[in-house]
Amino acid sequence: MKFTITTPIYYVNDKPHVGHAYATIVADTFARYHRLIGDDVFFLTGTDENSQKNVEAARAAGKTNIQAYLDTQSAVWKETWKQLDISFDDFIRTTEDRHKKGVIDFFNLVREKGDIYKGTYKGLYCKGCEAFVRESDLVNGLCQFHKKTPEVIEEENYFFRCSKYRDQLLSYIEDNPDFVQPVSRRNEIINYIRDHFEDVSISREKSEWGIPLPIDSTHVMYVWFDALINYLTGIGFGWDEKLFDRYWPADVHIVGKDIIKFHCALWPAMLLSAGLPLPKRIFAHGFFTIDGERIGKSMGNAIDPLEIAQIHGLDVLRYFLLREIPFGGDGDFSFARLELRYASDLAKGIGNFVSRVLSLAEKISYSYEKNLGEHEKEAQEACKSAHAQWKQGFEAYALHDCLDAAWDLIRHGDQFIDRTKPWSLITNEKTNAIQIIGILVELVQQVSVLVYPFMPHTAEQIWERLGIKNTQIIGEHSIIGSWRSFKISHIQRGSPLFPLTR
């Protein structure tokens, strides 16, 4: 099966912070899971560059060549994701020719449908959102997201007749309850479409940066109408029809809850107008704070994810973000909480379990044992249950359930060690000891598969110590969750995966 997943495309007016990394790591986790089970995956991310924010940032940095500034900044984002080992398949930039061509092709489809017209708009405009906002959206006269007073703007623009698709959208969401998730966001978007969905301005006159409208070169494309089309152009729309047919529609867009109106109302209306299939699911994660404060350049609290990874390790960063912050809900980053999670879940959890088992296996020079004795069925059932919960969690986009499945199996393994005390059997009941250790070795292998999408480097270290190559597991869906797929021998304990003293 194919699986297409996207992140938002990010403004390049600053470097990535840990909040951006969260959304991208979530998408990477789903991509790795689907590759693991043998799906044909396309994972798209990229940068949003046709924005006035970026122009202003270039000027503030003393740069007169806007494109050169964007090239430099976009490279920072791409390199950050590479250093965080984000397994994206393509990185789309909205200043690329392939994107510009796709945007024009898309615009023409919508225009041919009769859904583009010229009109005058007067309203409140938030520079931070790069969108017109309603007075009812404001809190004490300020944008609720950027805490600034919107400007009053009146100008002649081109409009997209999105209100035409109001009833069709409401029917679609009702008929496809998984289209917008979580449920709280679904209810929010239904109310918005029903009560407030109006035609949208899709151009700005005499703007100095952006894609010129093919019907009027004095106007450039409004940033959201342009940016949303990246989900198509990044997988071939307008330049590789075969690739596009293979991977569209997207299985899921991962977005922040502050941009769901654009993704869950405007974007599907645009696709309906263009006659293209809608994405199967749009999942909105919550807001991300640091010690209770929302992350922002103006707050001065943006944390570079690379700095965290360099100090604590890539997998520690990944695990903490994915475990500490419920996917779909709001969450808070705290270095104190990270240290607690490291000690309890990683060092004393999976790290200790793997060390205990591999130490026993190394001590007896464990080699594959065919008969694992009376306890094998119990362990096999525990693994079967864990894999079922893990798979159901991924299908339901409930990452906490997936991690619970892995750590429940770790606890089962620790309790099994404590109950059977294999170290005490090595001298006088060696056959029994070998059977118990064989079960434990298999539990370690099963745990490694469960944690792979979340902590790929940890899983690969475990496979190496068990003498398994990652190519023997990733994509081999027939063995995922099966009992004793490998004749494991010649085990090496290695150093602690997560040492308590760092």
N, C-alpha and C positions, 0 to 999 in steps of 0.2 A: 504494500500500500504506500501511497505518497503522503507526505506530511510537510506542509509549508507553514512556517512560523515567522513572524516579524516582530521587531521592536519598533518603538517610535523612532523617527529620525531626529537627531539632536541638533539644536542650535550650536554654532561653533564660536559664539561670542565669548566663551570661556572654556576652560579645560574640564574634562569629566570629573564629577564628584561621586561619592559613594552611592548617592541616590540613583544616579544614572546607571551605575554598575549593577545595582540591585535588579532593575528591570531587565538588563542585558544578561545577567547571570541566570535569572529565571528562565528567559527564553533559551539560553544555552542548555539548561538542565533538561528542558523538554526535548530539545533537538537531540541531545545525547541519549536520552531514553529511547526515542523513536529509532535512532540509528542502532542502538543496542538490540532492539527487538526485530531488526531487519527491514524497517521501513525506508522508503526512498525519500530522504529529507532535503528540504531547501530552507535555509535559515538566512534571513535577510536583515541587515541593519544598515545604518548610514548616517549622513549628515544633511541638515536642512540649511541651505546657504542663500536662498533668495529672500532674505529677511532684512528689514530695516534695522533690526537689532544688530545684525552682523556689520552693516555699514557703519553704524554709530560706534561699534566696538573697534573697528578698523581705524576710524578717525581718532578715537580716544588713545589708541596705541601709536598715533602719529604716522599711520600708513596711508599713502595716497593711492596705491595700486590695490584696489579692493580684491580682485581675483587672486593676486599673489598672497594677500592676507588670508583669504579663504583656503587656498591650497595648503598653506602652512598649518592653519588651525585644524582643518579636516584630517591632515596627516597625524596630528597629535591624538585625535580620537581613534583613528584606525590603529595606530601603534599601541595605544592604551589597551584596546580590546585584544590585540595580539599578545601583549605581555600578560594579560589576564587569561590567556589561552581560551578566548571565546571562539567557538568553532563555527563562525559564520561562513556561509557559502558565497555571499556577495556583499559588497559594501557600496551602496548607491549614494551618489552625490547629486544634489539637484542642480548643480551647475554643469553637469556632464551633458554632452550632446545627445546621448541616448535618452536621457531623461527629458530634455527640452523637446526632442522630436515626439516622444510619447505624449507629453502634455499637449502639444499642438494637435496631435491625432485625436486625443480624448476630447479636447475642446470642440473640435469639428464635429464629432459624433453627437455631443450635447447640443450644439448649435443646430445641426440638421434635424434634431428632434423638436426644434422650436422652443428650447428652454433657455435661450440667452436673449436678454433684452437690455436696452439702455434706459436708465432712470436716474432720478436724483434722490439722494439719501441724506437725511440729517439725523444725527444721533451721537451717543456717547461712545468714544473710541478709547480702548485701553491699549497703550503701546506695548505693555508687557505681554498681554494675551494676543496682540496683533489681531484684534477682533472688536467689532461693535458689541456693546453690552447694554442690557436693559437696566433701568434705574432700580428695578426690583432685585437685580443681582448684586447691587452694591451694599456694603455694610458701613454705615455712617458716612455715606458718600464716597467710599473708597472701594476699589476693586478688592474682592475678598481674597484674591490670590497674591496680588502684587502690592496691596496697601497704598495705592496711589489714586489720585483723583483723575478720572478719565477726561479726555478733551471732548469738547463739542465740535463735531465736524459736519460740514455740509458740503457735498460735492457730487458731481455727476459721474456715475460709474456704470459699468455693465453688471447685470444681475443674473443669477442662476435661479430659475423658477422652481425651487425645491419644494415650495408649499404644495405644488401639484401632486407630490408623492406622499403627502401626509397620511391619507387613509391607507394607501398601499403599504406604507412602512408599518403602521400600527397593526395591520392584519398580519404582516410577515412576522413581527415580533411575537404576536399572540400565537401564531402557528408554529413558531420555532423558539421555544422557551429557553434554549441554550444559546441563542444568538448573542445576547448581552448578559454578561455575568460579572460579578456575583448578582444575586437577586436584588439587593438593595440598589445597585446601579441600573438594573433593568427597570425597576419601578420608577426611578428618577427620570430615565430617558423617555419612558412612556408618557409621563406627565409633561415633559418638555415638548415632545412632538405634538401631543394633543392640544396643548394650551398656548405654545409660544413659537412653534416652528414657522418661520417666515422666509420669504425669498432673501437670498444672501448676495451681498455685493462681492463680486469676484475680480474686481480690478481697482487699481489706483491710478489716477491721472498724474502724468509728469513725474512719476517716481523714478529715482535714478538707478534703481537696481531691480532686476527681476526679468521674467520672460515676457517679451512684448506680445500683446494680443494680436493674433493673425489678422483680425478684422479692423484693428485700430492701433497703430504703432505709438500713439500718444499715451496709451494705457499699458501698464504691465499687469501680469496675473497676480491676483491677491494671493498672499503666501499660503493660506490653507488650501485653496483650490489647487494650487500648484503642488504643495507638499504631499497631500494625500495620495496623489497619483504615483508617488514613489513605489507604493506597494505593487503597482503594475509594471512600471518601467524597470524596477529592480529584478524582475524575473522575465524580461523579454518583450513586454508590450511595446510595439513600435519598432523593434529591432531584431527579435528572434521569436517568430511565431511558434515554432516547435517547442521551445523552452517554456513559453507562456502557456501553451495548451497543456503541457505536462504538469505544471505546478500551480496554476490558478484554478479554482479559488483558494485563497489562503485558508488553512485550517484554523488558525487563530492569530489575531493581532493582540499583542501585549501592549497596553497603554496605561497611562496614569489617569486617575479618576478626574483630574482637572481638565482633561481634553476629550471626555466622552461625548460631548455634544457634537464635536466635529467628526468623531469616528463612528458614532452610533446613530447619527441623524443625517448630517451633511454628506458624509462619505457614502452610505448606502443609497441615498437619494441620487447622488452623482452616478453611481453604478447603474441604478435602475434607468436613469435617463440615457446612459450610453449603451444600454442593452447588454451589460456584462453581469456575470454571476456575482452574488454577494459573498463575502467571506463567511465561513461557517460559524465563527465565534469571535467575539471581541471581549477580552477579559481585562477589566480595569483593576489595577492594584491600588492600594491606598497611598496616603501621604507618608513621607519618610521624614522623621525628625532626628535631631541629634541632641541628646540630653533634654528632650522636650521642646526644642525650638526647630521650626521648619528650616530646612537647608536653603540657603540663598547667598548669593554673592554679597548682597547688602548686609546680611547678617554676619558675614565674616566667619562662618562656621563650616564652610565646605571642606570636606576631608577627601584627599586624594586616595582612591582605592589602591593605587600602586604602592603608596607608602605603607598602608596596612598590610598588603600582601608581602612586601619586603621584610617587614618586622615579624609577622605571624605566620606567613605562608599562604599560598593561594587557596588551598582547600579549607583552611581555617576561616578565611574571609567568606568563602562560599557557604560553608556550613553555618556559620553564625547568621548570615543574612537570611538564609532559607529556613533556618530553624527558629530564629528569634522573632521573625516578622511573619505573621500568618498571611499567606498569599490571598490578596483581596481585601485585607484590612490595613489599618494604619499601623505603623511600627516605629520604634525608636532605636537609634544606634547609641550604644554606650560602651566605652572601652572596659568599664568595670564588668558589665554583663558579658562581654566577649571573653574576658579572663575566666569568669565563672564557667561559661560554657566550655571553654578549652579544657579546664581542669576536670569538670564532672563528666562531660559527654565524650570528649576526645581522648584525653590522657588516661582517665580512669575508666572510660567506657570502651570504645572500639580498640584503642591502642593497647590497653591492658589485656583485653580478651585475646587479641591476636598474639601478643607476646606470651601469654600463658600457654596457649595451644601450641605455638611453634616451638617454644622451649621444650615442652614435653615431647613433641615429634622429633626434634633434633636430638634430644637426649637418648632416645631409643633407636635413632637412625631409621625413622619410619619409612616403610615402603608400602606400596599399595597392598591392602589386605582385602580379599574378596568377601570374606564373611565378617560382618561387623556385630554379630551377636544380638542379644535380646533387646538392646536399647535402640536399635536402628530404626524400627518402625515409629517410635515416639519422636525421634529427631526428624525423620522424613516428614511426618505430619506437621511438625512445627514449621519446617521450611515451606511446605505446601501452603500452609495458612499465611505465612509471611509474604510469599510471592503473590498470592491472590489479593491480599490487602494492598500491596505495593502497586500492582497493576491497576486495581480499581481506583486507587488514589490518583494515579496519573491520568486515567480516563476522566475522572471527575475534577481534575485540576486542583486537587487537594494535596498539596505537597507535604503538609504536616502528617497526613495519614501514611504517606510513603516512608517518611523518616521514622515514624512510630513503628512501622513494620520492621525496619532494619534494626532499630534499637531494642525492640521486643525480642528479636531473635538473638541479639547479643546477650541480653539478660537471660534468655533461656540457656544459652551456652555456658554462661558463668555459673548459673544454678546447677547445671548438669555436672560441671567440673566439681563444684563444692559437694554435690551429693555422691558422686562416684569415686572421688579422690584417686584418680588414676596414678598419681605419683607413688601412692602407697602400695600399688599392685605390681609395680615393675619388677621387683625382685622375686616374689613368690607366685604371682599370678600374671605372668607376662602376656599370655594369650589374651586374657581379659583386658589387660591394660592396653594392648595394641588395638583391640577392637574399639575401646572407648576413645582412644586418641584418634583413631581413624574417623570416627563419627565427628569428633571435634574439628578435625582438619576439613571435613566436608562442610561443617557449619561455617568455618572461616571463609571458604570459597563461596558459599551461598551469600554470606553477608557482603562480601566484596562486590558481588553483582548488584545487590540492592543499593549500595552506596555509590556505585559508579557514576550515575548521572549527577549526583550532588558533589562528590569528591573524586573526580577521575584520577588524579595523581595518586591518591591513597589507594584506590582500587588497583591501579597498575603496579604499585609497590607490592601489594599483597600477592598479586598474580605472579610477579617475578620471584617472590620468595617461595611460592608453591610450584614454580617451574612451568607456569602457564603463560603463553603469549597472548597479548590482547587481541590479536587477529583470530585466535581460537574462540573468542567469546563475542566480540562486537559484531553484530550483524548475523550471528548464528542463532536465530530466534528459536530453533528447534530444541536447543539445549538450555535456554534461559528458564530457570526454575526447575529443571529436571534434576533428579537425584543422582549424584555420582557420575557426572558426565566426563570426568577426567580421572585417569589412573595416576594420582598424585604421588610422586616419590622424590627423594633427594631434596628435602625441605631445608631452607636456610632461614634461621630466625631473624637475623639482621638487627639493626639498632631499633630502639623504640620509635614507633610512628609519630607519637606525640609526647616527647619527654616533658616531665613536669618541671625540670630545671632547664631554662632556655637562656 
